Amino acid sequence: MAEPPDSVIAAFRERRYLVSLHHWEQVVMEDRPTVSRVVAGIVQDAPEIIRVYAPDRRGQACLILCFPPNSEPIHVVVGFDRSPMTIITAYEPDPEIWNDDNRTEKEAGTT
């Protein structure tokens, strides 16, 4: 059974998380947000779970919006149905896709 999404933030504060190989590769190859920046945004900010994804073959995940100190906002996808939880990926919201609130996606053709 998956943990409730609210416990995702508590798990980060208690350092109960893993980082996927996928995200490590993106940090190196695609200049994605570092793990320290991701974690700082989740534990030092008031992060917001903006989407909970339906379970798939990899498990269940949620999308977190956070604002790391002295940084642009980031989205973090966290798999939360296993212990410890896993940072799947993190990225800066693309203004071509996301509205200014970084919480909602733009409708097609509104860029």
N, C-alpha and C positions, 0 to 999 in steps of 0.2 A: 504494500500500500504506500502510495506517495505521501510525503510530508506535505502539510499545507504550505502554500507559497510564503506566508508570513515567516515561517521558520527558516526560510532561505537566508534571510538577513542575519538572524541569530547564529546560524551555522558559520557565516563568514566572520562574525565577531569572535566566535569561539575557535576560529582557525580549523574548521572541519570541512575542508574542500580540497579538491584536486584540480589540476589544470590539464585539459585534453591536449594530446599531441597536436591535434588540429590547430588549436589556438597558438601553441608554441611556434608552429610552422608559420602561422600568419604574422606573428610578431616579428619574426626574422625576415620573412619573404615579402610581406605586404605592409610593413610599418603600422601594424595594428597597435592599440593601446597595450602597454606593458601590464603584466600581472600586478605589479605594485600599484599602478595607477587605478586598475580595476578595483582592487581590494580597498584602496584608500577611498574611492568613490562610494563604495558600498558601506564601509564601516564608519566613515567620518561625516557622511552626508545623510540626508533623509531620502534614501533611495525609494523608488516607487516601482512596484511590479505593475507593468502596463499591459501585459498579455500573458495568459497561461495557454500553452499549446496543448492540443489533444495528444494523448500518448501515441507514439509510433514505435517502430521496431527498435529504436534506440532508447525508448523510455519517455518520460514526461519532462517537459522543460518550461521555463518561463522567461520572459523578456523584462529586464530591469533597466530603468532609466536612472542614472546617477550623475552627479556633478562633482568629480574629484576636485580637491583644492587647487586653485590657480590653473584650471584646465577647462577645456571645452566639455560639454556633456558627452557621455558615452552610453551606448546600449550594451548590455551584457546578457548573453543567453546562458542560462544555468540549467543543467539537468539536475532535477531534485528528487527523483524517485529512488535513488540509491544512496547509500551512505558510504563514504562522504559524498557530498554534492560535487558537481563538476562544472567548471567554467568551460563551456563548449566553444564560445567565441565572444569577441567584444569588438566594437567598432564605433566610430564617430558617426552619428546619424547624417545621412546624405540629404542636404537641403532640396535636392531634386525629387526625393522620395517622401521625406517627412515634413509635416507642417512645422511652423516656428515653435510650437510647444514641444516638439520632439516626442510627442505621445501618440499622435495620430498620423496616418499616412495620407498623402495627397490623393485626391481622386485622379484617375487617368485624364491626361490632357489639361491639368491645371498648373503646369510649371511655367 
